[in-house]
Amino acid sequence: MSKIVLCEGYFDQAILETLIKVNELDITVKPYDGKDSLKKTMKTFMDRPDYGEFTTLAVTRDADENGEGAFTSVRDTLKMAGFANLPAQNGEFSGVAPKTGIFIVGDGGRGAIEDLCLASLQNRPEFSCVSDYFKCLKQAEPKSKARAWVWLASHPDFDFFVKGVGKKGYWDWDHPAFGPLKEFLRAM
């Protein structure tokens, strides 16, 4: 029996895989290549030859600007794909065979997985250099994705392959910002 998390993209996959490894969980992570591709992914998911082996299916997605809308979109997509007994709230699971859960990543109904990563750095003095970089360029406050990549690029050992974003201590995995997501993964 196995557990699977479907996530938006490869950055999310790298972060989730590291959280899973750090917490010694046995969960497979697969990206669905962006929120607009979830419907396409779910149409074929139940036709997978290994579908019957899944005990738990979880879908994560960034809240972006509207966490409630993101949750409703994922829930509606799962319903259209034939899943019943769907969770009523974010971060919950329901049903059996497979148990199904939805986790919308963000704080206060807004944000993305990069925001969790960045929040884990708030107590590191060198993190202020990221904001200084954008001030130097005279750019407005950038999106969290841009800030995360600037942080990663500041490390001489970073190789710019997305798979590496979860490794080498770039983020503080014990930070409370990751707490709700870690609890969701443990509940699988």
C-alpha positions as protocol buffer text, in pm:
chain_id: "A"
residue {
  index: 1
  type: MET
  ca { x: 0 y: 0 z: 0 }
}
residue {
  index: 2
  type: SER
  ca { x: 131 y: 345 z: -79 }
}
residue {
  index: 3
  type: LYS
  ca { x: 69 y: 713 z: -28 }
}
residue {
  index: 4
  type: ILE
  ca { x: 104 y: 985 z: -289 }
}
residue {
  index: 5
  type: VAL
  ca { x: 109 y: 1364 z: -282 }
}
residue {
  index: 6
  type: LEU
  ca { x: 37 y: 1552 z: -602 }
}
residue {
  index: 7
  type: CYS
  ca { x: 193 y: 1899 z: -597 }
}
residue {
  index: 8
  type: GLU
  ca { x: 204 y: 2198 z: -831 }
}
residue {
  index: 9
  type: GLY
  ca { x: 557 y: 2185 z: -959 }
}
residue {
  index: 10
  type: TYR
  ca { x: 915 y: 2070 z: -926 }
}
residue {
  index: 11
  type: PHE
  ca { x: 1011 y: 2326 z: -660 }
}
residue {
  index: 12
  type: ASP
  ca { x: 719 y: 2205 z: -448 }
}
residue {
  index: 13
  type: GLN
  ca { x: 823 y: 1845 z: -515 }
}
residue {
  index: 14
  type: ALA
  ca { x: 1178 y: 1909 z: -392 }
}
residue {
  index: 15
  type: ILE
  ca { x: 1053 y: 2079 z: -74 }
}
residue {
  index: 16
  type: LEU
  ca { x: 795 y: 1807 z: -2 }
}
residue {
  index: 17
  type: GLU
  ca { x: 1042 y: 1525 z: -68 }
}
residue {
  index: 18
  type: THR
  ca { x: 1286 y: 1679 z: 178 }
}
residue {
  index: 19
  type: LEU
  ca { x: 1017 y: 1727 z: 445 }
}
residue {
  index: 20
  type: ILE
  ca { x: 916 y: 1364 z: 393 }
}
residue {
  index: 21
  type: LYS
  ca { x: 1276 y: 1246 z: 425 }
}
residue {
  index: 22
  type: VAL
  ca { x: 1348 y: 1462 z: 731 }
}
residue {
  index: 23
  type: ASN
  ca { x: 1036 y: 1323 z: 900 }
}
residue {
  index: 24
  type: GLU
  ca { x: 1114 y: 964 z: 793 }
}
residue {
  index: 25
  type: LEU
  ca { x: 786 y: 916 z: 607 }
}
residue {
  index: 26
  type: ASP
  ca { x: 715 y: 684 z: 316 }
}
residue {
  index: 27
  type: ILE
  ca { x: 528 y: 899 z: 65 }
}
residue {
  index: 28
  type: THR
  ca { x: 566 y: 942 z: -312 }
}
residue {
  index: 29
  type: VAL
  ca { x: 552 y: 1297 z: -453 }
}
residue {
  index: 30
  type: LYS
  ca { x: 454 y: 1376 z: -812 }
}
residue {
  index: 31
  type: PRO
  ca { x: 414 y: 1721 z: -968 }
}
residue {
  index: 32
  type: TYR
  ca { x: 112 y: 1800 z: -1182 }
}
residue {
  index: 33
  type: ASP
  ca { x: 286 y: 2089 z: -1358 }
}
residue {
  index: 34
  type: GLY
  ca { x: 90 y: 2387 z: -1233 }
}
residue {
  index: 35
  type: LYS
  ca { x: -258 y: 2455 z: -1101 }
}
residue {
  index: 36
  type: ASP
  ca { x: -403 y: 2469 z: -1451 }
}
residue {
  index: 37
  type: SER
  ca { x: -289 y: 2111 z: -1518 }
}
residue {
  index: 38
  type: LEU
  ca { x: -451 y: 1946 z: -1216 }
}
residue {
  index: 39
  type: LYS
  ca { x: -772 y: 1864 z: -1405 }
}
residue {
  index: 40
  type: LYS
  ca { x: -578 y: 1690 z: -1680 }
}
residue {
  index: 41
  type: THR
  ca { x: -373 y: 1496 z: -1424 }
}
residue {
  index: 42
  type: MET
  ca { x: -680 y: 1385 z: -1229 }
}
residue {
  index: 43
  type: LYS
  ca { x: -861 y: 1267 z: -1542 }
}
residue {
  index: 44
  type: THR
  ca { x: -592 y: 1004 z: -1590 }
}
residue {
  index: 45
  type: PHE
  ca { x: -498 y: 938 z: -1227 }
}
residue {
  index: 46
  type: MET
  ca { x: -765 y: 675 z: -1163 }
}
residue {
  index: 47
  type: ASP
  ca { x: -661 y: 493 z: -1482 }
}
residue {
  index: 48
  type: ARG
  ca { x: -307 y: 435 z: -1355 }
}
residue {
  index: 49
  type: PRO
  ca { x: -222 y: 66 z: -1326 }
}
residue {
  index: 50
  type: ASP
  ca { x: -106 y: 124 z: -967 }
}
residue {
  index: 51
  type: TYR
  ca { x: -415 y: 327 z: -866 }
}
residue {
  index: 52
  type: GLY
  ca { x: -557 y: 45 z: -649 }
}
residue {
  index: 53
  type: GLU
  ca { x: -236 y: 38 z: -446 }
}
residue {
  index: 54
  type: PHE
  ca { x: -281 y: 390 z: -309 }
}
residue {
  index: 55
  type: THR
  ca { x: -417 y: 410 z: 44 }
}
residue {
  index: 56
  type: THR
  ca { x: -389 y: 789 z: 56 }
}
residue {
  index: 57
  type: LEU
  ca { x: -402 y: 1065 z: -204 }
}
residue {
  index: 58
  type: ALA
  ca { x: -312 y: 1421 z: -106 }
}
residue {
  index: 59
  type: VAL
  ca { x: -313 y: 1726 z: -329 }
}
residue {
  index: 60
  type: THR
  ca { x: -120 y: 2040 z: -240 }
}
residue {
  index: 61
  type: ARG
  ca { x: -150 y: 2375 z: -410 }
}
residue {
  index: 62
  type: ASP
  ca { x: -37 y: 2729 z: -340 }
}
residue {
  index: 63
  type: ALA
  ca { x: -303 y: 2964 z: -205 }
}
residue {
  index: 64
  type: ASP
  ca { x: -164 y: 3246 z: -418 }
}
residue {
  index: 65
  type: GLU
  ca { x: -406 y: 3535 z: -356 }
}
residue {
  index: 66
  type: ASN
  ca { x: -712 y: 3328 z: -260 }
}
residue {
  index: 67
  type: GLY
  ca { x: -675 y: 3021 z: -40 }
}
residue {
  index: 68
  type: GLU
  ca { x: -1048 y: 2955 z: -23 }
}
residue {
  index: 69
  type: GLY
  ca { x: -1077 y: 2968 z: -401 }
}
residue {
  index: 70
  type: ALA
  ca { x: -776 y: 2738 z: -439 }
}
residue {
  index: 71
  type: PHE
  ca { x: -930 y: 2486 z: -197 }
}
residue {
  index: 72
  type: THR
  ca { x: -1264 y: 2494 z: -380 }
}
residue {
  index: 73
  type: SER
  ca { x: -1089 y: 2449 z: -714 }
}
residue {
  index: 74
  type: VAL
  ca { x: -893 y: 2142 z: -596 }
}
residue {
  index: 75
  type: ARG
  ca { x: -1200 y: 1994 z: -427 }
}
residue {
  index: 76
  type: ASP
  ca { x: -1415 y: 2046 z: -737 }
}
residue {
  index: 77
  type: THR
  ca { x: -1145 y: 1889 z: -955 }
}
residue {
  index: 78
  type: LEU
  ca { x: -1128 y: 1581 z: -732 }
}
residue {
  index: 79
  type: LYS
  ca { x: -1508 y: 1556 z: -735 }
}
residue {
  index: 80
  type: MET
  ca { x: -1518 y: 1579 z: -1116 }
}
residue {
  index: 81
  type: ALA
  ca { x: -1255 y: 1303 z: -1132 }
}
residue {
  index: 82
  type: GLY
  ca { x: -1485 y: 1071 z: -937 }
}
residue {
  index: 83
  type: PHE
  ca { x: -1357 y: 1103 z: -584 }
}
residue {
  index: 84
  type: ALA
  ca { x: -1625 y: 1095 z: -314 }
}
residue {
  index: 85
  type: ASN
  ca { x: -1608 y: 1177 z: 57 }
}
residue {
  index: 86
  type: LEU
  ca { x: -1385 y: 1479 z: 6 }
}
residue {
  index: 87
  type: PRO
  ca { x: -1253 y: 1687 z: 296 }
}
residue {
  index: 88
  type: ALA
  ca { x: -1463 y: 1984 z: 398 }
}
residue {
  index: 89
  type: GLN
  ca { x: -1168 y: 2195 z: 511 }
}
residue {
  index: 90
  type: ASN
  ca { x: -809 y: 2264 z: 419 }
}
residue {
  index: 91
  type: GLY
  ca { x: -555 y: 2035 z: 581 }
}
residue {
  index: 92
  type: GLU
  ca { x: -801 y: 1753 z: 643 }
}
residue {
  index: 93
  type: PHE
  ca { x: -848 y: 1401 z: 509 }
}
residue {
  index: 94
  type: SER
  ca { x: -1165 y: 1206 z: 447 }
}
residue {
  index: 95
  type: GLY
  ca { x: -1284 y: 878 z: 301 }
}
residue {
  index: 96
  type: VAL
  ca { x: -1106 y: 549 z: 260 }
}
residue {
  index: 97
  type: ALA
  ca { x: -940 y: 361 z: -24 }
}
residue {
  index: 98
  type: PRO
  ca { x: -798 y: 607 z: -96 }
}
residue {
  index: 99
  type: LYS
  ca { x: -816 y: 848 z: 194 }
}
residue {
  index: 100
  type: THR
  ca { x: -812 y: 1192 z: 29 }
}
residue {
  index: 101
  type: GLY
  ca { x: -667 y: 1518 z: 159 }
}
residue {
  index: 102
  type: ILE
  ca { x: -616 y: 1873 z: 39 }
}
residue {
  index: 103
  type: PHE
  ca { x: -353 y: 2115 z: 167 }
}
residue {
  index: 104
  type: ILE
  ca { x: -351 y: 2472 z: 39 }
}
residue {
  index: 105
  type: VAL
  ca { x: -13 y: 2625 z: 117 }
}
residue {
  index: 106
  type: GLY
  ca { x: -15 y: 2979 z: 245 }
}
residue {
  index: 107
  type: ASP
  ca { x: -54 y: 3192 z: 552 }
}
residue {
  index: 108
  type: GLY
  ca { x: -389 y: 3355 z: 616 }
}
residue {
  index: 109
  type: GLY
  ca { x: -530 y: 3235 z: 284 }
}
residue {
  index: 110
  type: ARG
  ca { x: -249 y: 3382 z: 74 }
}
residue {
  index: 111
  type: GLY
  ca { x: 95 y: 3269 z: -34 }
}
residue {
  index: 112
  type: ALA
  ca { x: 294 y: 2980 z: -171 }
}
residue {
  index: 113
  type: ILE
  ca { x: 535 y: 2709 z: -62 }
}
residue {
  index: 114
  type: GLU
  ca { x: 820 y: 2954 z: -116 }
}
residue {
  index: 115
  type: ASP
  ca { x: 669 y: 3169 z: 160 }
}
residue {
  index: 116
  type: LEU
  ca { x: 708 y: 2880 z: 406 }
}
residue {
  index: 117
  type: CYS
  ca { x: 1070 y: 2843 z: 301 }
}
residue {
  index: 118
  type: LEU
  ca { x: 1137 y: 3215 z: 338 }
}
residue {
  index: 119
  type: ALA
  ca { x: 962 y: 3230 z: 676 }
}
residue {
  index: 120
  type: SER
  ca { x: 1203 y: 2965 z: 800 }
}
residue {
  index: 121
  type: LEU
  ca { x: 1489 y: 3212 z: 742 }
}
residue {
  index: 122
  type: GLN
  ca { x: 1356 y: 3517 z: 924 }
}
residue {
  index: 123
  type: ASN
  ca { x: 1599 y: 3479 z: 1216 }
}
residue {
  index: 124
  type: ARG
  ca { x: 1908 y: 3444 z: 999 }
}
residue {
  index: 125
  type: PRO
  ca { x: 2091 y: 3779 z: 981 }
}
residue {
  index: 126
  type: GLU
  ca { x: 2217 y: 3724 z: 627 }
}
residue {
  index: 127
  type: PHE
  ca { x: 1859 y: 3684 z: 501 }
}
residue {
  index: 128
  type: SER
  ca { x: 1813 y: 4063 z: 504 }
}
residue {
  index: 129
  type: CYS
  ca { x: 2056 y: 4071 z: 211 }
}
residue {
  index: 130
  type: VAL
  ca { x: 1781 y: 3935 z: -13 }
}
residue {
  index: 131
  type: SER
  ca { x: 1565 y: 4244 z: 44 }
}
residue {
  index: 132
  type: ASP
  ca { x: 1873 y: 4465 z: 9 }
}
residue {
  index: 133
  type: TYR
  ca { x: 1941 y: 4308 z: -331 }
}
residue {
  index: 134
  type: PHE
  ca { x: 1598 y: 4409 z: -463 }
}
residue {
  index: 135
  type: LYS
  ca { x: 1628 y: 4757 z: -308 }
}
residue {
  index: 136
  type: CYS
  ca { x: 1959 y: 4800 z: -488 }
}
residue {
  index: 137
  type: LEU
  ca { x: 1786 y: 4715 z: -815 }
}
residue {
  index: 138
  type: LYS
  ca { x: 1512 y: 4965 z: -724 }
}
residue {
  index: 139
  type: GLN
  ca { x: 1244 y: 4703 z: -771 }
}
residue {
  index: 140
  type: ALA
  ca { x: 918 y: 4685 z: -581 }
}
residue {
  index: 141
  type: GLU
  ca { x: 885 y: 4404 z: -328 }
}
residue {
  index: 142
  type: PRO
  ca { x: 924 y: 4091 z: -541 }
}
residue {
  index: 143
  type: LYS
  ca { x: 713 y: 3779 z: -525 }
}
residue {
  index: 144
  type: SER
  ca { x: 825 y: 3508 z: -290 }
}
residue {
  index: 145
  type: LYS
  ca { x: 940 y: 3291 z: -581 }
}
residue {
  index: 146
  type: ALA
  ca { x: 1194 y: 3555 z: -684 }
}
residue {
  index: 147
  type: ARG
  ca { x: 1311 y: 3607 z: -326 }
}
residue {
  index: 148
  type: ALA
  ca { x: 1355 y: 3231 z: -277 }
}
residue {
  index: 149
  type: TRP
  ca { x: 1567 y: 3198 z: -591 }
}
residue {
  index: 150
  type: VAL
  ca { x: 1785 y: 3495 z: -493 }
}
residue {
  index: 151
  type: TRP
  ca { x: 1842 y: 3329 z: -153 }
}
residue {
  index: 152
  type: LEU
  ca { x: 1935 y: 3003 z: -319 }
}
residue {
  index: 153
  type: ALA
  ca { x: 2163 y: 3176 z: -569 }
}
residue {
  index: 154
  type: SER
  ca { x: 2353 y: 3338 z: -282 }
}
residue {
  index: 155
  type: HIS
  ca { x: 2497 y: 2999 z: -185 }
}
residue {
  index: 156
  type: PRO
  ca { x: 2816 y: 2907 z: -370 }
}
residue {
  index: 157
  type: ASP
  ca { x: 2728 y: 2537 z: -365 }
}
residue {
  index: 158
  type: PHE
  ca { x: 2381 y: 2581 z: -518 }
}
residue {
  index: 159
  type: ASP
  ca { x: 2358 y: 2411 z: -856 }
}
residue {
  index: 160
  type: PHE
  ca { x: 2032 y: 2566 z: -989 }
}
residue {
  index: 161
  type: PHE
  ca { x: 1876 y: 2228 z: -1050 }
}
residue {
  index: 162
  type: VAL
  ca { x: 1534 y: 2238 z: -889 }
}
residue {
  index: 163
  type: LYS
  ca { x: 1585 y: 1898 z: -725 }
}
residue {
  index: 164
  type: GLY
  ca { x: 1854 y: 2053 z: -505 }
}
residue {
  index: 165
  type: VAL
  ca { x: 1640 y: 2325 z: -346 }
}
residue {
  index: 166
  type: GLY
  ca { x: 1546 y: 2105 z: -53 }
}
residue {
  index: 167
  type: LYS
  ca { x: 1897 y: 1995 z: 32 }
}
residue {
  index: 168
  type: LYS
  ca { x: 2214 y: 2133 z: 189 }
}
residue {
  index: 169
  type: GLY
  ca { x: 2052 y: 2328 z: 471 }
}
residue {
  index: 170
  type: TYR
  ca { x: 1915 y: 2614 z: 265 }
}
residue {
  index: 171
  type: TRP
  ca { x: 1595 y: 2613 z: 477 }
}
residue {
  index: 172
  type: ASP
  ca { x: 1528 y: 2553 z: 847 }
}
residue {
  index: 173
  type: TRP
  ca { x: 1312 y: 2238 z: 840 }
}
residue {
  index: 174
  type: ASP
  ca { x: 1241 y: 2264 z: 1214 }
}
residue {
  index: 175
  type: HIS
  ca { x: 1091 y: 2612 z: 1182 }
}
residue {
  index: 176
  type: PRO
  ca { x: 723 y: 2642 z: 1286 }
}
residue {
  index: 177
  type: ALA
  ca { x: 635 y: 2774 z: 939 }
}
residue {
  index: 178
  type: PHE
  ca { x: 657 y: 2414 z: 815 }
}
residue {
  index: 179
  type: GLY
  ca { x: 450 y: 2281 z: 1108 }
}
residue {
  index: 180
  type: PRO
  ca { x: 104 y: 2257 z: 949 }
}
residue {
  index: 181
  type: LEU
  ca { x: 242 y: 2101 z: 629 }
}
residue {
  index: 182
  type: LYS
  ca { x: 447 y: 1846 z: 828 }
}
residue {
  index: 183
  type: GLU
  ca { x: 137 y: 1755 z: 1033 }
}
residue {
  index: 184
  type: PHE
  ca { x: -62 y: 1708 z: 713 }
}
residue {
  index: 185
  type: LEU
  ca { x: 204 y: 1476 z: 573 }
}
residue {
  index: 186
  type: ARG
  ca { x: 220 y: 1278 z: 897 }
}
residue {
  index: 187
  type: ALA
  ca { x: -159 y: 1237 z: 889 }
}
residue {
  index: 188
  type: MET
  ca { x: -138 y: 1056 z: 558 }
}
